[in-house]
Amino acid sequence: MTNFAAIDFETANCERSSVCSVGVVVVRDGKIVDTFYSLIQPEPNYYNYWCTEVHGLTRRDTEEAPVFPEVWAQIAPMIEGLPLVAHNSPFDEGCLRAVFDVYQMDYPEYEFYDTCRASRRAFPDLENHQLHTVSAACGYCLEHHHHALADAEACARIAMEIL
């Protein structure tokens, strides 16, 4: 796979629609050609303790952030015609579908590929198939795990290696 967009969402709470940040890495001809990161005002707009513990974001970080439709208006042209890749794609695709639904936006039926599932076939003997473990197996050092752009870049590096 040489043309795709890797995507990662972080959520504010247990609702899939509560995306509070997004990272996108666009790969064309096997090279990273563009990146995008934004905070997003989550919907519903509250943070639970566990999510904040994972990614460090709080309501204070996103109270001035744009809402999802404004952010997606910037992303959509970047990824047009590209398949999407995520590590544990059911989560990220679920977030995308949920937030499209909340804002009553027409979902374009993006094609998703999952680097977590692919890593189980490519590296069956790894101790686990978490993003940082698979990144390391592909020779990429993930330094800011659970920052949406860092995770999207790690996913892109994995996809370039094993998809």
CYANA upper distance limits for C-alpha pairs under 8 A (distance plus 0.5 A):
  1 MET  CA     30 GLY  CA      8.04
  1 MET  CA    159 ALA  CA      7.90
  1 MET  CA    160 MET  CA      7.24
  1 MET  CA    163 LEU  CA      6.07
  2 THR  CA     27 VAL  CA      7.24
  2 THR  CA     28 ARG  CA      6.40
  2 THR  CA     29 ASP  CA      5.40
  2 THR  CA     30 GLY  CA      4.80
  2 THR  CA     31 LYS  CA      8.16
  2 THR  CA    160 MET  CA      7.39
  3 ASN  CA     26 VAL  CA      8.27
  3 ASN  CA     27 VAL  CA      5.78
  3 ASN  CA     28 ARG  CA      4.88
  3 ASN  CA     29 ASP  CA      6.28
  3 ASN  CA     30 GLY  CA      6.99
  3 ASN  CA     82 LEU  CA      7.13
  3 ASN  CA     83 PRO  CA      8.19
  4 PHE  CA     26 VAL  CA      6.63
  4 PHE  CA     27 VAL  CA      5.83
  4 PHE  CA     28 ARG  CA      7.20
  4 PHE  CA     79 ILE  CA      8.19
  4 PHE  CA     82 LEU  CA      5.47
  4 PHE  CA     83 PRO  CA      5.60
  4 PHE  CA     84 LEU  CA      6.37
  4 PHE  CA     85 VAL  CA      7.43
  5 ALA  CA     24 VAL  CA      7.03
  5 ALA  CA     25 VAL  CA      5.99
  5 ALA  CA     26 VAL  CA      4.85
  5 ALA  CA     27 VAL  CA      6.44
  5 ALA  CA     79 ILE  CA      6.65
  5 ALA  CA     82 LEU  CA      6.80
  5 ALA  CA     83 PRO  CA      6.88
  5 ALA  CA     84 LEU  CA      5.46
  5 ALA  CA     85 VAL  CA      6.58
  5 ALA  CA    156 ALA  CA      8.02
  6 ALA  CA     24 VAL  CA      6.09
  6 ALA  CA     25 VAL  CA      5.59
  6 ALA  CA     26 VAL  CA      6.95
  6 ALA  CA     27 VAL  CA      8.39
  6 ALA  CA     84 LEU  CA      6.16
  6 ALA  CA     85 VAL  CA      5.03
  6 ALA  CA     86 ALA  CA      6.22
  6 ALA  CA    152 ALA  CA      5.87
  6 ALA  CA    153 GLU  CA      7.56
  6 ALA  CA    155 CYS  CA      6.71
  6 ALA  CA    156 ALA  CA      5.83
  7 ILE  CA     22 VAL  CA      7.70
  7 ILE  CA     23 GLY  CA      6.17
  7 ILE  CA     24 VAL  CA      5.07
  7 ILE  CA     25 VAL  CA      7.09
  7 ILE  CA     84 LEU  CA      7.21
  7 ILE  CA     85 VAL  CA      6.72
  7 ILE  CA     86 ALA  CA      6.07
  7 ILE  CA     92 ASP  CA      8.06
  7 ILE  CA    148 ALA  CA      8.46
  7 ILE  CA    152 ALA  CA      5.61
  7 ILE  CA    155 CYS  CA      8.36
  8 ASP  CA     22 VAL  CA      6.19
  8 ASP  CA     23 GLY  CA      5.76
  8 ASP  CA     24 VAL  CA      7.17
  8 ASP  CA     86 ALA  CA      6.87
  8 ASP  CA     87 HIS  CA      8.38
  8 ASP  CA     92 ASP  CA      6.84
  8 ASP  CA    148 ALA  CA      5.76
  8 ASP  CA    149 LEU  CA      7.51
  8 ASP  CA    151 ASP  CA      6.84
  8 ASP  CA    152 ALA  CA      5.65
  9 PHE  CA     19 VAL  CA      6.68
  9 PHE  CA     20 CYS  CA      7.94
  9 PHE  CA     21 SER  CA      6.26
  9 PHE  CA     22 VAL  CA      5.12
  9 PHE  CA     23 GLY  CA      7.15
  9 PHE  CA     92 ASP  CA      6.61
  9 PHE  CA     95 CYS  CA      7.90
  9 PHE  CA    148 ALA  CA      6.28
 10 GLU  CA     19 VAL  CA      6.15
 10 GLU  CA     20 CYS  CA      6.29
 10 GLU  CA     21 SER  CA      5.82
 10 GLU  CA     22 VAL  CA      7.08
 10 GLU  CA     55 HIS  CA      7.75
 10 GLU  CA    146 HIS  CA      7.81
 10 GLU  CA    147 HIS  CA      8.23
 10 GLU  CA    148 ALA  CA      6.78
 11 THR  CA     15 GLU  CA      8.09
 11 THR  CA     16 ARG  CA      7.37
 11 THR  CA     17 SER  CA      8.15
 11 THR  CA     18 SER  CA      5.63
 11 THR  CA     19 VAL  CA      4.75
 11 THR  CA     20 CYS  CA      5.72
 11 THR  CA     21 SER  CA      7.61
 11 THR  CA     42 PRO  CA      8.02
 11 THR  CA     51 CYS  CA      7.26
 12 ALA  CA     18 SER  CA      5.92
 12 ALA  CA     19 VAL  CA      6.77
 12 ALA  CA     20 CYS  CA      6.22
 12 ALA  CA     42 PRO  CA      7.00
 12 ALA  CA     45 ASN  CA      8.08
 12 ALA  CA     46 TYR  CA      6.94
 12 ALA  CA     47 TYR  CA      5.11
 12 ALA  CA     48 ASN  CA      6.98
 12 ALA  CA     51 CYS  CA      6.33
 12 ALA  CA     52 THR  CA      7.50
 12 ALA  CA     57 LEU  CA      8.18
 12 ALA  CA     58 THR  CA      8.18
 13 ASN  CA     18 SER  CA      6.70
 13 ASN  CA     46 TYR  CA      7.31
 13 ASN  CA     47 TYR  CA      5.73
 13 ASN  CA     48 ASN  CA      5.61
 13 ASN  CA     50 TRP  CA      8.35
 13 ASN  CA     51 CYS  CA      6.40
 14 CYS  CA     18 SER  CA      8.06
 14 CYS  CA     48 ASN  CA      8.28
 14 CYS  CA     51 CYS  CA      8.37
 15 GLU  CA     44 PRO  CA      8.08
 16 ARG  CA     91 PHE  CA      8.40
 16 ARG  CA     94 GLY  CA      6.97
 16 ARG  CA     95 CYS  CA      5.06
 16 ARG  CA     96 LEU  CA      8.48
 16 ARG  CA     98 ALA  CA      6.45
 16 ARG  CA     99 VAL  CA      7.79
 17 SER  CA     42 PRO  CA      7.80
 17 SER  CA     43 GLU  CA      6.46
 17 SER  CA     44 PRO  CA      7.78
 17 SER  CA     95 CYS  CA      5.96
 17 SER  CA     96 LEU  CA      7.85
 17 SER  CA     97 ARG  CA      8.46
 17 SER  CA     98 ALA  CA      5.29
 17 SER  CA     99 VAL  CA      4.80
 17 SER  CA    102 VAL  CA      7.44
 18 SER  CA     42 PRO  CA      4.94
 18 SER  CA     43 GLU  CA      5.14
 18 SER  CA     44 PRO  CA      6.17
 18 SER  CA     45 ASN  CA      7.51
 18 SER  CA     95 CYS  CA      8.24
 18 SER  CA     99 VAL  CA      7.78
 19 VAL  CA     40 ILE  CA      7.13
 19 VAL  CA     41 GLN  CA      8.08
 19 VAL  CA     42 PRO  CA      5.74
 19 VAL  CA     43 GLU  CA      7.68
 19 VAL  CA     95 CYS  CA      7.42
 19 VAL  CA     99 VAL  CA      7.97
 20 CYS  CA     39 LEU  CA      6.16
 20 CYS  CA     40 ILE  CA      4.98
 20 CYS  CA     41 GLN  CA      6.25
 20 CYS  CA     42 PRO  CA      5.45
 20 CYS  CA     62 THR  CA      7.57
 21 SER  CA     37 TYR  CA      7.87
 21 SER  CA     38 SER  CA      6.12
 21 SER  CA     39 LEU  CA      4.73
 21 SER  CA     40 ILE  CA      5.74
 21 SER  CA    148 ALA  CA      6.82
 22 VAL  CA     36 PHE  CA      8.43
 22 VAL  CA     37 TYR  CA      6.18
 22 VAL  CA     38 SER  CA      6.12
 22 VAL  CA     39 LEU  CA      7.12
 22 VAL  CA     40 ILE  CA      8.08
 22 VAL  CA    148 ALA  CA      5.81
 22 VAL  CA    149 LEU  CA      7.34
 23 GLY  CA     35 THR  CA      7.98
 23 GLY  CA     36 PHE  CA      6.19
 23 GLY  CA     37 TYR  CA      5.04
 23 GLY  CA     38 SER  CA      7.37
 23 GLY  CA    147 HIS  CA      8.48
 23 GLY  CA    148 ALA  CA      5.05
 23 GLY  CA    149 LEU  CA      4.39
 23 GLY  CA    150 ALA  CA      7.97
 23 GLY  CA    151 ASP  CA      8.03
 23 GLY  CA    152 ALA  CA      6.18
 24 VAL  CA     35 THR  CA      6.05
 24 VAL  CA     36 PHE  CA      5.55
 24 VAL  CA     37 TYR  CA      6.99
 24 VAL  CA     75 ILE  CA      8.39
 24 VAL  CA    148 ALA  CA      8.45
 24 VAL  CA    149 LEU  CA      6.77
 24 VAL  CA    152 ALA  CA      6.33
 24 VAL  CA    153 GLU  CA      8.17
 25 VAL  CA     32 ILE  CA      7.31
 25 VAL  CA     33 VAL  CA      8.30
 25 VAL  CA     34 ASP  CA      6.45
 25 VAL  CA     35 THR  CA      4.99
 25 VAL  CA     36 PHE  CA      7.09
 25 VAL  CA    149 LEU  CA      7.99
 25 VAL  CA    152 ALA  CA      6.53
 25 VAL  CA    153 GLU  CA      6.42
 25 VAL  CA    156 ALA  CA      7.24
 26 VAL  CA     32 ILE  CA      6.29
 26 VAL  CA     33 VAL  CA      6.32
 26 VAL  CA     34 ASP  CA      5.58
 26 VAL  CA     35 THR  CA      6.61
 26 VAL  CA     78 MET  CA      7.93
 26 VAL  CA     79 ILE  CA      7.59
 27 VAL  CA     31 LYS  CA      5.70
 27 VAL  CA     32 ILE  CA      4.89
 27 VAL  CA     33 VAL  CA      6.22
 27 VAL  CA     34 ASP  CA      7.77
 27 VAL  CA    156 ALA  CA      7.97
 28 ARG  CA     32 ILE  CA      7.02
 28 ARG  CA     33 VAL  CA      6.97
 30 GLY  CA    160 MET  CA      7.07
 35 THR  CA    149 LEU  CA      8.30
 36 PHE  CA     75 ILE  CA      8.05
 36 PHE  CA    149 LEU  CA      7.72
 37 TYR  CA    148 ALA  CA      7.79
 37 TYR  CA    149 LEU  CA      6.32
 38 SER  CA     71 VAL  CA      7.68
 39 LEU  CA     61 ASP  CA      8.33
 39 LEU  CA     62 THR  CA      6.67
 39 LEU  CA     65 ALA  CA      6.31
 39 LEU  CA     66 PRO  CA      7.86
 40 ILE  CA     62 THR  CA      6.60
 40 ILE  CA     65 ALA  CA      5.69
 40 ILE  CA     66 PRO  CA      5.95
 40 ILE  CA     67 VAL  CA      6.06
 40 ILE  CA     68 PHE  CA      6.52
 40 ILE  CA     71 VAL  CA      7.81
 41 GLN  CA     45 ASN  CA      7.23
 41 GLN  CA     62 THR  CA      5.80
 41 GLN  CA     63 GLU  CA      6.87
 41 GLN  CA     64 GLU  CA      8.00
 41 GLN  CA     65 ALA  CA      5.82
 41 GLN  CA     66 PRO  CA      6.36
 41 GLN  CA     67 VAL  CA      5.56
 41 GLN  CA     68 PHE  CA      7.52
 42 PRO  CA     46 TYR  CA      7.76
 42 PRO  CA     62 THR  CA      8.29
 42 PRO  CA     67 VAL  CA      7.77
 42 PRO  CA     68 PHE  CA      8.25
 43 GLU  CA     99 VAL  CA      8.24
 43 GLU  CA    102 VAL  CA      8.29
 45 ASN  CA     59 ARG  CA      8.21
 46 TYR  CA     59 ARG  CA      7.18
 47 TYR  CA     51 CYS  CA      7.46
 47 TYR  CA     52 THR  CA      7.27
 47 TYR  CA     58 THR  CA      6.82
 47 TYR  CA     59 ARG  CA      6.96
 48 ASN  CA     52 THR  CA      6.95
 49 TYR  CA     53 GLU  CA      6.62
 50 TRP  CA     54 VAL  CA      6.94
 51 CYS  CA     55 HIS  CA      6.94
 51 CYS  CA     56 GLY  CA      8.19
 52 THR  CA     56 GLY  CA      5.16
 52 THR  CA     57 LEU  CA      5.83
 52 THR  CA     58 THR  CA      6.74
 54 VAL  CA    146 HIS  CA      7.21
 55 HIS  CA    146 HIS  CA      5.65
 55 HIS  CA    147 HIS  CA      6.94
 57 LEU  CA     61 ASP  CA      6.63
 57 LEU  CA     62 THR  CA      8.45
 58 THR  CA     62 THR  CA      7.50
 59 ARG  CA     63 GLU  CA      6.31
 61 ASP  CA     65 ALA  CA      8.26
 66 PRO  CA     70 GLU  CA      6.67
 66 PRO  CA     71 VAL  CA      7.08
 67 VAL  CA     71 VAL  CA      7.13
 68 PHE  CA     72 TRP  CA      6.47
 68 PHE  CA     99 VAL  CA      8.01
 69 PRO  CA     73 ALA  CA      6.60
 69 PRO  CA    103 TYR  CA      7.87
 70 GLU  CA     74 GLN  CA      7.52
 71 VAL  CA     75 ILE  CA      7.09
 72 TRP  CA     76 ALA  CA      6.29
 73 ALA  CA     77 PRO  CA      7.92
 74 GLN  CA     78 MET  CA      7.83
 75 ILE  CA     79 ILE  CA      6.99
 76 ALA  CA     80 GLU  CA      6.44
 79 ILE  CA     83 PRO  CA      8.40
 83 PRO  CA    110 TYR  CA      7.07
 83 PRO  CA    111 GLU  CA      5.51
 83 PRO  CA    112 PHE  CA      6.46
 83 PRO  CA    113 TYR  CA      7.90
 84 LEU  CA    110 TYR  CA      7.33
 84 LEU  CA    111 GLU  CA      6.48
 84 LEU  CA    112 PHE  CA      5.24
 84 LEU  CA    113 TYR  CA      6.74
 85 VAL  CA     89 SER  CA      7.48
 85 VAL  CA    112 PHE  CA      6.04
 85 VAL  CA    113 TYR  CA      5.19
 85 VAL  CA    114 ASP  CA      6.36
 85 VAL  CA    115 THR  CA      7.45
 85 VAL  CA    155 CYS  CA      7.82
 85 VAL  CA    156 ALA  CA      7.93
 85 VAL  CA    159 ALA  CA      7.99
 86 ALA  CA     92 ASP  CA      7.19
 86 ALA  CA    112 PHE  CA      7.83
 86 ALA  CA    113 TYR  CA      6.97
 86 ALA  CA    114 ASP  CA      5.84
 86 ALA  CA    115 THR  CA      6.65
 86 ALA  CA    116 CYS  CA      8.41
 86 ALA  CA    152 ALA  CA      7.79
 86 ALA  CA    155 CYS  CA      6.72
 87 HIS  CA    114 ASP  CA      5.99
 87 HIS  CA    115 THR  CA      5.33
 87 HIS  CA    116 CYS  CA      5.46
 87 HIS  CA    131 LEU  CA      7.17
 87 HIS  CA    155 CYS  CA      6.47
 88 ASN  CA     92 ASP  CA      7.62
 88 ASN  CA    114 ASP  CA      6.22
 88 ASN  CA    115 THR  CA      7.31
 88 ASN  CA    116 CYS  CA      5.82
 88 ASN  CA    117 ARG  CA      7.72
 89 SER  CA     93 GLU  CA      6.19
 89 SER  CA     94 GLY  CA      8.49
 89 SER  CA    112 PHE  CA      7.23
 89 SER  CA    113 TYR  CA      7.13
 89 SER  CA    114 ASP  CA      5.49
 89 SER  CA    115 THR  CA      8.21
 89 SER  CA    116 CYS  CA      8.35
 90 PRO  CA     94 GLY  CA      6.21
 90 PRO  CA    114 ASP  CA      8.49
 91 PHE  CA     95 CYS  CA      6.68
 92 ASP  CA     96 LEU  CA      6.69
 93 GLU  CA     97 ARG  CA      6.61
 93 GLU  CA    112 PHE  CA      7.81
 94 GLY  CA     98 ALA  CA      6.50
 95 CYS  CA     99 VAL  CA      6.60
 96 LEU  CA    100 PHE  CA      6.62
 97 ARG  CA    101 ASP  CA      6.66
 97 ARG  CA    107 TYR  CA      7.35
 98 ALA  CA    102 VAL  CA      6.70
 99 VAL  CA    103 TYR  CA      6.79
100 PHE  CA    104 GLN  CA      6.44
100 PHE  CA    105 MET  CA      5.45
100 PHE  CA    106 ASP  CA      7.37
100 PHE  CA    107 TYR  CA      6.78
101 ASP  CA    105 MET  CA      6.63
101 ASP  CA    106 ASP  CA      8.35
101 ASP  CA    107 TYR  CA      8.43
114 ASP  CA    118 ALA  CA      6.83
115 THR  CA    119 SER  CA      6.30
115 THR  CA    155 CYS  CA      7.33
115 THR  CA    158 ILE  CA      7.32
115 THR  CA    159 ALA  CA      6.68
115 THR  CA    162 ILE  CA      8.50
115 THR  CA    163 LEU  CA      8.13
116 CYS  CA    120 ARG  CA      7.11
116 CYS  CA    129 HIS  CA      6.74
116 CYS  CA    130 GLN  CA      7.74
116 CYS  CA    131 LEU  CA      7.94
117 ARG  CA    121 ARG  CA      7.59
118 ALA  CA    122 ALA  CA      6.72
118 ALA  CA    162 ILE  CA      7.72
118 ALA  CA    163 LEU  CA      7.70
119 SER  CA    123 PHE  CA      5.98
119 SER  CA    124 PRO  CA      7.94
119 SER  CA    129 HIS  CA      7.14
119 SER  CA    134 VAL  CA      7.37
119 SER  CA    162 ILE  CA      7.82
120 ARG  CA    124 PRO  CA      5.55
120 ARG  CA    129 HIS  CA      7.17
122 ALA  CA    162 ILE  CA      7.26
126 LEU  CA    133 THR  CA      8.28
126 LEU  CA    134 VAL  CA      8.40
128 ASN  CA    133 THR  CA      7.28
129 HIS  CA    133 THR  CA      6.60
129 HIS  CA    134 VAL  CA      6.24
130 GLN  CA    134 VAL  CA      6.70
131 LEU  CA    135 SER  CA      6.43
131 LEU  CA    151 ASP  CA      8.11
131 LEU  CA    154 ALA  CA      7.89
131 LEU  CA    155 CYS  CA      7.88
132 HIS  CA    136 ALA  CA      6.71
132 HIS  CA    141 CYS  CA      8.11
132 HIS  CA    142 LEU  CA      6.41
132 HIS  CA    145 HIS  CA      7.66
132 HIS  CA    154 ALA  CA      8.41
133 THR  CA    137 ALA  CA      6.88
134 VAL  CA    138 CYS  CA      6.80
134 VAL  CA    158 ILE  CA      7.74
135 SER  CA    139 GLY  CA      6.87
135 SER  CA    140 TYR  CA      5.54
135 SER  CA    141 CYS  CA      6.90
135 SER  CA    142 LEU  CA      7.12
135 SER  CA    154 ALA  CA      6.55
135 SER  CA    155 CYS  CA      8.08
135 SER  CA    157 ARG  CA      7.90
135 SER  CA    158 ILE  CA      6.61
136 ALA  CA    140 TYR  CA      5.62
136 ALA  CA    141 CYS  CA      6.21
136 ALA  CA    142 LEU  CA      8.00
138 CYS  CA    157 ARG  CA      8.05
138 CYS  CA    158 ILE  CA      6.65
138 CYS  CA    161 GLU  CA      7.10
140 TYR  CA    154 ALA  CA      7.50
140 TYR  CA    157 ARG  CA      7.56
141 CYS  CA    154 ALA  CA      8.49
142 LEU  CA    150 ALA  CA      7.49
142 LEU  CA    151 ASP  CA      7.97
142 LEU  CA    154 ALA  CA      6.81
143 GLU  CA    150 ALA  CA      8.09
144 HIS  CA    150 ALA  CA      6.41
144 HIS  CA    151 ASP  CA      8.13
145 HIS  CA    150 ALA  CA      6.95
145 HIS  CA    151 ASP  CA      6.51
146 HIS  CA    150 ALA  CA      7.78
146 HIS  CA    151 ASP  CA      6.68
147 HIS  CA    151 ASP  CA      6.57
148 ALA  CA    152 ALA  CA      6.56
149 LEU  CA    153 GLU  CA      6.63
150 ALA  CA    154 ALA  CA      6.73
151 ASP  CA    155 CYS  CA      6.62
152 ALA  CA    156 ALA  CA      6.64
153 GLU  CA    157 ARG  CA      6.69
154 ALA  CA    158 ILE  CA      6.73
155 CYS  CA    159 ALA  CA      6.59
156 ALA  CA    160 MET  CA      6.63
157 ARG  CA    161 GLU  CA      6.83
158 ILE  CA    162 ILE  CA      6.61
158 ILE  CA    163 LEU  CA      8.29
159 ALA  CA    163 LEU  CA      5.48
